[in-house]
Amino acid sequence: MSDTPSRSHGRLSISASNAPRDLMDGPPPLRGAWEARVITLFPEAFPGTLGLSLTGRALQEGLWRLTPIDLRPFGEGKHRNVDDTPTGGGAGMVLRPDVVDRALRMAASGTPADRAAWPVIYLSPRGKPFDQRTAERLSRAQGMTLLCGRFEGVDQRVLDSHEIEEVSLGDFVMTGGEIAAQALIDAAVRLIPRVLGNQASTEEESFSDNLLEHPQYTKPSLWSGFETPEVLLSGHHGKIAEWRRVQAERLTKERRPDLWRAYCAAHGRDPGEDQEL
């Protein structure tokens, strides 16, 4: 059984090390780059969409590193079994704690024990809802380890033993955690300095202040009978900023009452106020 990730993506930097040879079989580490380690039964799913566009370019430039870790080699017996039937009965299969534990211990190699510096997350529909604040927190860490579930889930004991944080993308169920992991990584990576190349973009977009983003327009100013709002063509930056704020507030109040309440609380406003938006 291999004790190293099956594959790593991103530009590498090489340095001298006293580490044993068996710990050096994998790629040398990136110098100071944020890293995502993903434990999965389908390492071939990565980088997937993370290898495209801005995240893909940042990956190649060494701004972050992606290391998929194949769970199968840590399995039991001749066939490398990773799951077993649920204790107490029921449908489906559950990932074994001993198998997942071995993968987690390998994934923890060289990472800080402090969960704030290196979060360990299990993608689970019963987890805490993922939001922009969580993405910001993850982007400020040195990196993170993600555990992608399959079947009926993971034995609770290994989650408790490793103090794993459970995170959900929403109130729905998927066949596995790989797509959710890619979404979570994308949301965090784009906040890493220099990835987007325009910090103002991340400050003005949806959820940055508990508000949905205002509508966007571009050329042509008249299309299929629809006109661009006149204020956006005025060149008056103050009026444009005010229009965008009002639009963001209106959309948030209509579509996300939960965010609207949080926004009003942060700004000392009454969420039920009768204000023209």
GINOR-V117891 format. One record per helix or strand of 2 or more residues. SS is the DSSP state (alpha for helix, beta for strand). FROM is the first residue (numbers start at 0). TO is the last residue. Records with the same first field share a line. If there is no record, write none. Layout:
SS: FROM-TO, FROM-TO
//
This chain:
alpha: 20-22, 42-44, 47-50, 52-59, 71-73, 96-106, 131-139, 155-160, 177-188, 198-203, 229-232, 236-254, 256-265
beta: 33-39, 63-69, 82-84, 92-94, 117-128, 142-147, 164-167, 221-222, 225-226
//
